[in-house]
Amino acid sequence: MTSPHGEGTGAGGGDLAAPGARVNAATPNTLTPDAAGIEQLVAEWEADKPPAAGPAANVAAAVVVGAIGIAGIVGSLALGLGTPADPHAGMWPFIVCVILVLLAVALAVVGRGVTDAEKFSHQSWAVLGGLVSLIALVMLIPVVGFEIPSLLLTFIWLRFLGKESWKMSTILSVVIVAAFYGIFVLLLGVSLPHLF
């Protein structure tokens, strides 16, 4: 359908541009609502994040990680390494701890130039809680088996660190530990200390 002036109209009644018509190039360069929303969200994240810790904090973190790695190497050597064909109890912890020390050295070298690491805040205590719960898990498994400590660890991480509901934390903890038991004890026959 065409208007008396020869311009096409669409089904909605709006004018369609005639062939060869020029588009106004002076349209102001404004943000679309989506882009504006993204910029606002980024600004909120920037405002909410903890202040930067600075290079000294990165070096301090590298020193702590390196010390943990060295302590792990010493403990691994005390357990005995064995050979690649006949590894003893200390072989895999030794390899992991050597990698940990190498990563600590890399962090100490590279971390001095990084300025966007976050300063410790009240949220950082969650990391310490996770570490303490892992240490407790390792200490309790040889005594009472892996089922109860793993169930407690999973529940604590889901409920208190992950902020899941009590119901969801309980259900997921039972399902996860049951899955680990089925895979590693029943299916693969891994010699884990267990109650059942």
C-alpha positions in Angstrom: 0.0 0.0 0.0 1.3 3.4 -0.9 0.4 6.9 0.4 -0.6 9.7 -2.1 3.0 10.8 -2.0 4.3 7.4 -3.1 5.7 6.4 0.3 5.1 2.8 1.4 3.3 2.1 4.7 3.7 -1.0 6.7 1.0 -3.2 8.3 1.3 -1.1 11.4 0.6 2.1 9.5 4.2 3.5 9.9 6.0 5.0 7.0 8.7 2.9 5.3 11.7 4.7 4.0 11.6 5.2 0.2 14.4 3.7 -1.8 17.4 6.0 -1.8 16.2 7.9 1.3 19.0 9.0 3.6 19.1 8.1 7.2 19.7 11.0 9.6 23.4 10.5 10.7 23.1 13.1 13.4 21.3 10.7 15.8 22.8 11.2 19.2 25.1 8.4 20.4 23.1 7.3 23.5 23.4 4.1 25.5 20.8 1.5 25.0 18.9 0.4 28.1 20.8 -2.9 28.2 24.2 -1.2 28.0 23.2 1.3 30.7 22.0 -1.5 32.9 25.3 -3.3 32.5 27.3 -0.2 33.3 25.2 0.4 36.4 25.7 -3.2 37.5 29.5 -2.9 37.1 29.5 0.3 39.1 27.6 -1.4 41.9 30.1 -4.2 41.9 33.0 -1.8 42.0 31.4 0.0 44.9 30.7 -3.2 46.9 34.1 -4.9 46.5 36.7 -4.6 49.3 39.5 -2.1 48.8 42.7 -3.3 47.1 45.3 -4.9 49.2 48.3 -3.9 47.2 51.5 -5.7 46.2 52.7 -6.3 49.8 49.7 -8.5 50.5 50.5 -10.6 47.4 54.0 -11.2 48.6 52.8 -12.0 52.1 50.3 -14.5 50.6 53.2 -16.1 48.6 55.3 -16.5 51.7 52.4 -18.2 53.6 51.7 -20.5 50.6 55.4 -21.3 50.3 55.7 -22.1 54.0 52.8 -24.5 53.8 54.4 -26.1 50.7 57.7 -26.5 52.4 56.1 -28.0 55.5 54.3 -30.4 53.2 57.5 -31.4 51.5 59.1 -32.2 54.9 56.1 -34.3 55.9 56.1 -36.1 52.6 59.8 -37.0 52.9 59.1 -38.4 56.4 56.4 -40.6 54.9 58.8 -41.9 52.2 58.6 -41.3 48.5 59.3 -44.7 47.0 59.8 -44.8 43.3 57.4 -44.0 40.4 56.9 -47.7 39.9 56.4 -48.3 43.6 55.2 -45.0 45.1 55.0 -44.8 48.9 52.6 -42.7 51.0 54.6 -39.5 50.5 54.9 -39.5 46.7 51.8 -37.6 45.7 51.8 -35.2 48.6 55.4 -34.4 47.7 54.5 -33.7 44.1 51.6 -31.4 45.1 53.7 -29.5 47.6 56.5 -29.0 45.1 53.9 -27.5 42.8 52.6 -25.4 45.6 56.1 -24.0 46.3 56.6 -23.2 42.6 53.3 -21.4 42.5 54.3 -19.4 45.6 57.5 -18.3 44.0 55.6 -17.3 40.9 53.1 -15.3 43.0 56.0 -13.6 44.8 57.6 -12.5 41.5 54.4 -11.6 39.6 52.4 -10.4 42.5 54.5 -7.4 43.2 53.1 -5.9 40.0 49.5 -6.8 40.7 47.4 -4.1 42.4 43.8 -5.4 42.2 44.1 -8.1 44.9 41.4 -7.6 47.5 42.1 -6.6 51.1 41.1 -9.0 53.8 37.6 -8.4 55.1 34.9 -10.1 57.2 34.2 -12.3 54.2 37.8 -13.6 54.4 37.0 -15.5 57.6 34.9 -17.9 55.4 38.2 -19.1 53.8 39.7 -19.7 57.2 36.6 -21.7 58.2 36.9 -23.8 55.1 40.6 -24.5 55.8 39.9 -25.5 59.4 37.1 -27.8 58.4 39.3 -29.5 55.8 42.0 -30.1 58.5 39.4 -31.5 60.8 38.2 -33.8 58.0 41.7 -35.1 57.4 42.2 -35.8 61.1 38.9 -37.5 61.7 38.8 -39.8 58.7 41.4 -42.3 60.1 39.5 -42.4 63.4 35.8 -42.7 62.5 35.9 -43.3 58.7 35.1 -40.9 55.9 31.3 -40.9 56.0 30.5 -38.8 59.1 33.3 -36.2 58.6 32.5 -35.9 54.9 28.8 -35.5 55.7 29.5 -32.7 58.3 32.0 -31.0 56.0 29.6 -30.9 53.1 26.8 -29.7 55.3 28.9 -26.9 56.8 30.2 -25.7 53.4 26.7 -25.7 51.9 24.8 -24.2 54.8 27.3 -21.7 56.2 29.7 -20.9 53.4 27.3 -21.4 50.5 24.2 -20.0 52.3 22.0 -22.8 51.2 18.8 -23.6 53.1 18.8 -26.1 56.0 16.7 -28.5 53.9 18.8 -28.3 50.8 22.1 -28.5 52.7 20.9 -31.7 54.5 19.6 -33.4 51.3 22.7 -32.5 49.2 25.1 -33.6 52.0 23.5 -37.1 52.2 23.3 -37.5 48.4 27.0 -36.4 47.8 28.4 -38.6 50.5 26.3 -41.6 49.3 27.5 -41.0 45.8 31.2 -40.9 46.9 30.6 -44.1 48.9 29.0 -45.8 46.0 31.7 -44.8 43.5 34.9 -45.1 45.6 34.1 -47.9 48.1 31.6 -50.1 46.3 32.4 -49.6 42.6 36.2 -48.8 42.6 37.1 -50.6 45.8 39.3 -47.8 47.1 40.7 -48.5 50.5 39.2 -45.6 52.4 38.6 -45.8 56.1 34.8 -46.3 56.3 32.2 -47.4 58.8 30.0 -49.6 56.6 
